Each structure stands twice: as C-alpha cells, then as structure tokens.
Amino acid sequence: MFNLQFKIDPKLGDVFTESENVILLSALNGNGVFGDICNLLSNSESGIILSDSNFIYPLGKVSVPRNMPDDFSGILGRTANVQKIVKGKNWLVMDKIFAKLSVDKHDLFDNNDLLREDIEICLVGNESQLKDYCDLKGAFIFEESQETLDPKKIYSSLKRSYLYLRPALLFCKGQAVGMISSNFYSSKGAMINLLFIKKEFRRRGLGKVLLKWYIKSLSEISNNIYLFYSSDNLSAKRLYGELGFQEIDNWIMALKNR
C-alpha cells in the first residue's frame, strides 16, 4: 500500500543532492521499493527520512527522531546521514560509491552479445521466473552479508510487489545465472540496485551483457541511469567506468547484524 502523503518544502531543493533526488522522486511516484509501502518518518526544513518495508532512507540534512523504529533491516544514504543513525556494534557497514550515466537514446549500446544462441534475457513475468530470481537473490545476500535466507521467504516477501522493481533474469543455456533490478526510478532518473551473476558463470562477460541490456530497458523511463557499488569492488569500478558511469557521491549501506 502506497501511503506517502506530504508536501516538500521548496527550500529542500537546495538541500537534496542529485543522488538523493533519485530516491525522493521514486517515493513521490510510488515506484521501485516504494510501490508497496512508503512511510515518512521525519520531515523538517532541512531534510526528511523515508522508509519502505525494510530500509530507512535519510535525505537532506537530517536529525535522528527520538522514536526511530527498530524493526527495519538496514539504512541507505549519504555517509554523513547514516553515521548519525548507526550506533553501537550491531551493524555491517559498507561504503558505497554512487555513480551516474547519461544515456543518449540515439546512441544506445550495441549489444551483439545477445545474438549468442546460449543467452536469453527477460523481465521477470511469471511465477517460475520469480522463483529463479529469489534463488539468485538469496545467493547474492549470502555473498554480501553471510546471511542465509530461505528463497521461499524471499518469494513470499516479493510475490505481491516484485513488478515494481522491474527485475530481469539472464539465462545461459536455459539456466538462470544472473539477475538485475531497480529499486528507484522516475522520469528524472532510474537506479540499478542489484546486479548479480553466479560465481561459476563469472569472467565470461555476462554481467556486462546483462547490464547493457538493462540500461537500454531503463532508458525508456529516463535518460539518467544511476547505480551504487562497494568502494573496494575494483572489478565493478572497471566495468562501470568502461560503460561511462561517473562517481557523484559517497554513500553507506548499513545492515543489522543478526
């Protein structure tokens, strides 16, 4: 249920960064992770704090509310904001680089790799594909945080709202080996939040093929494509740099240790 109802103070236009506006505009349009639910936790002249069903997003210059909910699994935002909220040692903190690509629709990537007979890419559109996506997401979560999640639980949490995330799968010889999705998007900008290829299928260029296909798909929504990646992930930095992404901000993702 989308239940975000508030007016943005015009002064906030000077406070939010470009990267924060990607999240804000997605929330105001009820897209991405906000397609199911969006809550306003704090609203002031200097910033706001939003949440979906799992994460908190501090935007602008925020102060931490006294009654901050504790039933969320993580925080995503600019470094200075997240550091205000994260306290104690019960957090897995990951530095992230926020990057941008401006797409010219008249000069989109030539993706001849898709002519290979062993590769197929599609948006998730049925129950079987959603289950494949959940299996891959479970593997991704384990690699990122060493947390084991039952794919059935992931499926249960996504079956109602997955279409808001525009998830896509890459199949190699009929097997789902890669996934990608978008957590935030509007006509002003679309953000890629998840790109994952199974370990045994890496170093074959499949991640690049999937990323290029998805950028072309998102370009139908916006010319501005964004993503974030771990600051120590040198292979990701090389890949995104090759495609023209440029760093614009420093972010933190903080996950609760369980």
N, C-alpha and C positions, 0 to 999 in steps of 0.2 A: 504494500500500500504506500503510495507516494503522498507524504503529508507535510511537505515543506511549504510553509506559508509565512513569508516575511518580506519586508522591503529593504533593499540595500541602500544604505546611506551613500549619497553621491560622493562624499569625501573618500569612501573606501576605494574608489577607482584609482586614487593616487597611492594607496597603501598596498593593495594586492600586486604581487609580481605576475609576470606573464604566465609562469607555471601554475600559480595558484588560481588564476582565472580559468584555466582548463578544467579544474575541479569544480569551481563555483558555477560555471555555465552549464556543466553537465548536471549538477544538482538542480539548478533552476529549471532545466528542461526535463528532469526525471529520466535521464539516460544512464547507461552503464550500471554501476553498483547502486545507484540511487533510483533505479527503475522499480525496485521492490519497496524500499523504505528510505527516507531521508529525514533526519532529526536535526533541529537547530538547538545546540546545547548552550551556546553563548553568543550574544550579539551586542556589539559596542561600536563606538565611533571609530575604533582603531582596528577591529578585526572580528571574525566570527569563528566558531567551532562547530563543524558539522559531523554527523556520524551516519553510517549505514548500519546494517545488522551486525557487522564485525569490527569495523575500523573507525577511528576518530581522525578527523582532518582539521587541524588548526590552520586558519588562513588569516593573513594580515599580521598585525601586532597584537597578540592575544595575552590575556591574563587567565590563569587557570581558575575555573569556578570552584567554589568550596565543595559543591556537591557533584563532583565529576563522577560519572558512572564507572563501575569497575567490572562490568560484565562484557567488556569488549576484548578482542584478542590482539589488537595492535594499533599503532599510531603511524600515520604517514604525513609528512610535511617538511617544511624548511627546517634546517638544522636547529636554528635558534628557538623555534617554537616547540619542537619535540623535546628538546633538552629541558624546557620548563616543566613539562608534564611527566617525563620519565624520572622516577625516583626509586632509590633502592637498587638491589642487585637482581631483581626478578625479571630482567629484560634481556632479550637478544637484540642488540643494536647493530644495524647495518647501514653504513654510509652509502648514499646513492648519488649518482650523477643524473641530473635532469637534462635531456638533450632535445633538440628541435630540428625538424627537416621541413623546408618549404617546398611543396610539390608543384611543379608546373604540369598541368593536365595535358599540355600539348607535347610534353617530353617525358612521359612516364617510362619506367624501366622496361627495357626489352627483356622478357623472361623466357628465353628459348629453352631453358632447362625444363619447362613444363611440357615440352614436346616429347620428353622421355616417356616411354610406354610404362615404366615401372613406378611413375609418380602420379598421384592424384591429390588435389587439394579442394576442399569444400567447406562451406559454413556448416556448422552442426545444425541438423534439421530434423532429426528423429531420435527415438529412444536409444537405439543401438549406438549411434554416433555419440550421444551424450554419455553413455556408459564408457565408451572409449576415452572420451575427454576426461572423465572423472578418474579413470585409471592413470592417465598421464599426469593429471594434476596431483594425485596422491604421490606419484614418484617425484614430481617437482618439489613438493612440500618437504618430503623426506630429505632430498638433497640440500635444500636451503636451511632447514632447521633441525634435521634428525628426528622430526616428529612423525610418527606413523599414524596415518588417518585411514580409516576404512573407506574405500571407494563408495560403498553403499551409503555412508553418511554424507559424503560429498555430493552424491547423486540426489539424496533427499533434500539437501540444502539448495540445490541448483535447479531442480526439475521445474519449479514454477517461474524462475526468473532468468534462466540462462540466456534466453534470446536477447535480453538487454545488453549482454556482454559481447555479442557478436563473435562467439567462439568459432574457431576454424581448426580443422584437422589436416595433417599431411599423412597420406598413405603411401607406403613403399611396398610394392608387390602385394597389395591388398591388406597390409598390416598397418594399423595406426601407430605411427612412430613419432609424430610431432604435433604440437598444438600451439595456438596463439589466441589472444583475446584482447578486448579493450575495456578498461574499467571506466573511462571517462570520455565522452565525446559530445560535441555540439558543432554547429556550423562554423564556429570560431577556432576549433581545434579538436583533434582526436588523439587519444593517448593509447599507445600499446603498452600493456602492463605485464604480459606474460608470453614468453617465447621459450619453448622447451622442446628438445629433441632427445630421444632415448640415447643413453650412453653408447650402446653398441652400434648406433647409426650415425654417430658424430664423425666429423672430419671428412664428410662426403659432400659438403656444400648444401645440405638440405635446409639448415637454418636460414641461410641466405635466400634460398628459393622461396621458403615459406614467408619470410619477412617481406620480400619484394612483392609477392602476391597479395599480402595483407595490406601493405601500404597502398597498392593500387585500389583495393576494395575500399579502404577508409577515405581515399581521395574523392570518392563520390559524396562524402559528407563534408569534408573540409580540406583546404589546401595545406593546412598546417598540421603536421604529424609530430607527436611527441612520444618519448619513452624515458624510462629511467633504468639504470643498471648499477650494479655494485662497483664501487670505485676501484676495487682490486681485480676486477674481471677484465684482464687485458685483451683476451680474445674477443669479448663483446665490444670493447672500445674500438678495436681494429675494424670489426665488421661494420659497426655503426658509422665509423669515420669514413670507410670506403663508400658508403651509401650517401654520405653528405650530411649526417647529423652533426650538429654543433652543440657543445655544452653551454647551458644558460643558467644553471642554478645548482646548489648543493642541498641535498635532502637527506633525511634519515627515515628508515623504516624500523620501528621498534616492535618486537613481538614478545608477548608474555611467555616466560619460561613456565612450563607446566610440570 
